Amino acid sequence: MAVIVMTGRGGAGKTTTTANLSTYLAQREYRVLAIDGDLYLPNLGFHFGMDNVKYTVHSILRDPSLNPEWAIYRHQETGVYVMPGSTNLKDVVGISPQRLRDLVEEIKYKFGVVFVDSPTGVPFDTLPTFEVADYQIIVVEIERSPIYSFEVMVENEVNKLKALGEEYGLKIGVVLNKVRESADFVDKIIDIIENELGVPVLSWIPFDEAVPESINVGIPVLAYKPKSDAALAFAEAGEVLESWIFG
């Protein structure tokens, strides 16, 4: 199964969500691979402390003769297999999104679940990959929306992104991330997303200082501080996702 994680606006915590959902399933003893599909601004490797490795997803995309497994690394603390991207500009030039789609199709049968961390906004890097995906997770941060219009902004963002998933027949879910002041309104937002837009909300994740700490040490918060508020909420989202995929 392949899961594409995406968001409409930068800084929503898309990659954090990818790292922690993959961690949850790995902790449940599934064989999980997380691929950095944000080809021009990759940062999934930082979340797992793998920002300086020999082979990356870019290596494989640039040279199809390379064995994809050379760019897969097992994260010791979580058990997640990770295919990080390269932050070197010269490695990014000339990369083919179509080749990424082919790579995901080739590799996904070796894992129980493959997560693809998609770029922000219109996911040109991963759009061909939607053809071989099964699920779409939309990450939404509502804190930067003005209170007087947050309902409209969230509705617009989810509607635009879910249209992509619907086009390819994907099962779609939403994660509300970094919830702070909007906690008083989150139930209303969930009601709009689920009942008016028809998209289930896996969980809402509270803002938690443990999350940036975990990124700094390269261990997703579910493994770094499993009893933190964010970790417990990510576990809830992971439980829902697990029920979708494995019943």
C-alpha positions in Angstrom: 0.0 0.0 0.0 1.2 3.5 -0.8 0.2 6.6 1.2 0.8 10.1 -0.1 1.0 12.8 2.6 0.5 16.4 1.4 -0.5 19.9 2.5 -1.6 23.1 0.9 0.7 25.4 2.8 4.3 25.2 4.0 5.0 24.6 7.7 1.9 22.6 8.4 3.9 19.7 9.6 3.4 17.4 6.6 6.9 15.8 7.0 6.4 15.5 10.7 3.2 13.7 10.1 4.8 11.3 7.6 7.6 10.5 10.0 5.3 9.8 12.9 2.6 7.8 11.0 5.4 5.6 9.6 6.8 5.3 13.1 3.5 4.2 14.5 3.1 1.4 11.9 6.7 0.3 12.3 6.2 0.1 16.1 3.2 -2.2 15.3 5.7 -4.4 13.5 4.7 -3.6 9.9 7.5 -3.2 7.4 7.3 0.5 6.6 9.2 2.6 4.1 9.1 6.4 4.0 10.2 8.1 0.8 11.1 11.8 0.4 9.0 12.8 -2.6 9.6 16.5 -2.1 12.3 16.4 -4.8 13.2 20.1 -4.7 13.0 20.8 -1.0 13.6 17.4 0.7 13.8 17.3 4.4 12.4 13.9 5.5 16.0 12.8 6.2 16.4 15.4 8.9 13.5 13.9 10.8 15.3 10.6 11.0 18.8 12.0 11.3 19.7 10.9 7.8 20.8 14.1 6.1 24.2 12.9 5.2 24.0 9.6 3.4 25.8 8.2 0.3 22.7 7.3 -1.7 19.4 9.1 -1.8 16.2 9.0 -3.8 17.8 11.5 -6.1 20.7 9.0 -6.8 18.2 6.4 -7.8 16.2 8.8 -10.0 19.3 10.1 -11.7 20.7 6.7 -12.4 18.2 3.9 -12.9 20.9 1.3 -13.0 21.4 1.7 -9.3 19.7 -0.7 -6.9 17.0 1.2 -5.1 17.7 -0.7 -1.9 21.1 1.1 -1.7 19.2 4.3 -0.9 17.1 2.6 1.9 18.2 2.9 5.5 16.7 1.4 8.6 16.2 3.9 11.4 17.4 2.2 14.5 15.2 4.0 17.1 11.9 3.5 15.1 12.4 0.6 12.7 11.2 2.7 9.8 13.0 2.2 6.5 13.8 5.6 5.0 14.7 6.7 1.5 15.9 10.3 2.1 16.4 13.0 -0.5 19.5 15.0 -1.3 19.8 18.6 -0.3 22.5 19.2 -2.9 21.2 21.4 -5.7 23.1 19.6 -8.5 21.3 16.4 -7.5 17.9 17.9 -8.0 18.4 19.3 -11.6 16.8 17.0 -14.2 15.0 14.7 -11.9 11.9 13.0 -13.4 8.7 12.8 -11.4 7.6 10.0 -13.7 10.6 8.0 -12.6 9.5 8.5 -8.9 6.2 7.0 -9.8 8.0 4.0 -11.4 10.2 3.7 -8.3 7.2 3.6 -5.9 5.5 1.0 -8.1 8.6 -1.1 -8.1 9.4 -0.9 -4.4 6.0 -0.9 -2.7 5.5 -4.6 -2.9 8.5 -5.2 -0.7 6.8 -3.3 2.2 3.6 -3.4 4.0 3.2 0.4 3.7 5.1 3.0 1.7 4.7 6.6 2.7 5.5 9.3 0.1 6.2 12.8 1.6 4.8 15.1 -1.1 5.8 18.7 -1.8 3.7 21.6 -0.5 0.8 22.9 -2.7 0.2 21.4 -6.1 2.4 18.2 -5.9 4.1 18.3 -9.2 6.9 16.1 -7.9 4.5 13.3 -6.8 1.5 13.8 -9.1 2.4 10.8 -11.3 2.8 8.7 -8.1 -1.0 9.2 -7.4 -1.5 6.5 -10.1 0.1 3.8 -7.9 -1.0 5.1 -4.5 -3.9 3.9 -2.4 -4.3 6.6 0.3 -4.0 10.4 0.6 -3.4 12.1 3.9 -4.0 15.9 3.9 -2.3 17.8 6.7 -3.9 21.1 7.6 -2.6 23.7 10.1 -5.5 26.0 11.1 -3.6 28.4 13.4 -2.5 30.8 10.6 -6.0 31.2 9.3 -7.8 34.3 10.6 -10.5 33.3 13.1 -13.2 35.1 11.1 -12.5 33.0 8.0 -10.8 29.9 9.2 -13.8 27.7 8.2 -13.7 28.9 4.6 -9.9 28.6 4.4 -9.8 25.1 5.7 -12.7 24.1 3.5 -11.0 25.5 0.4 -7.7 23.8 1.2 -9.2 20.4 1.9 -11.5 20.7 -1.2 -8.7 21.5 -3.6 -6.4 18.7 -2.3 -9.0 16.0 -2.0 -10.0 16.6 -5.6 -6.6 15.1 -6.6 -7.2 12.0 -4.5 -10.7 11.6 -5.8 -9.4 11.9 -9.4 -7.2 8.8 -8.7 -9.7 6.9 -6.6 -7.7 7.2 -3.3 -9.1 6.9 0.2 -8.6 10.3 1.8 -8.2 11.4 5.3 -7.2 14.7 7.1 -4.9 15.4 10.0 -5.3 18.7 11.8 -1.8 19.7 13.1 -0.3 22.2 15.5 -3.6 23.0 17.2 -3.2 25.8 19.8 -5.6 28.7 20.1 -8.1 27.0 17.7 -8.6 24.1 20.2 -11.9 25.7 21.2 -13.1 25.5 17.5 -11.5 22.2 16.5 -14.7 20.2 17.0 -16.6 22.6 14.7 -13.8 22.3 12.1 -13.9 18.5 12.3 -17.6 18.6 11.8 -17.3 20.7 8.7 -14.6 18.5 7.2 -16.4 15.2 7.9 -20.0 16.1 7.4 -19.9 18.9 4.7 -16.8 17.8 2.8 -17.2 14.1 3.5 -13.6 13.5 4.5 -12.7 11.7 7.8 -10.3 13.4 10.3 -7.8 10.8 11.6 -6.9 13.0 14.6 -6.0 16.5 15.6 -2.5 17.1 16.9 -1.8 19.7 19.6 1.1 22.0 19.3 3.9 20.5 21.4 7.4 21.7 22.0 8.5 18.0 22.1 8.0 17.9 18.3 10.8 20.4 17.3 13.0 18.8 20.0 12.4 15.4 18.3 13.3 16.8 14.9 16.5 18.2 16.2 17.6 14.8 17.5 16.4 12.9 14.4 13.9 10.7 16.2 10.1 11.2 15.5 8.2 12.3 18.6 6.4 9.0 18.9 9.7 7.3 19.7 11.4 10.3 21.3 8.7 11.2 23.8 5.9 8.7 23.5 3.9 10.1 26.3 3.9 13.6 25.0 0.6 15.1 23.9 1.6 15.2 20.2 2.9 11.6 20.3 -0.4 10.4 21.8 -2.4 12.2 19.1 -0.2 10.8 16.3 -0.7 7.4 17.8 -4.5 8.0 17.5 -4.1 9.0 13.9 -1.9 5.9 13.3 -4.5 3.6 14.8 -7.2 4.9 12.4 -4.8 4.6 9.5 -3.9 1.0 10.5 -7.6 0.1 10.6 -8.1 1.5 7.1 -5.2 -0.4 5.6 -5.2 -3.7 7.5 -8.8 -3.8 8.9 
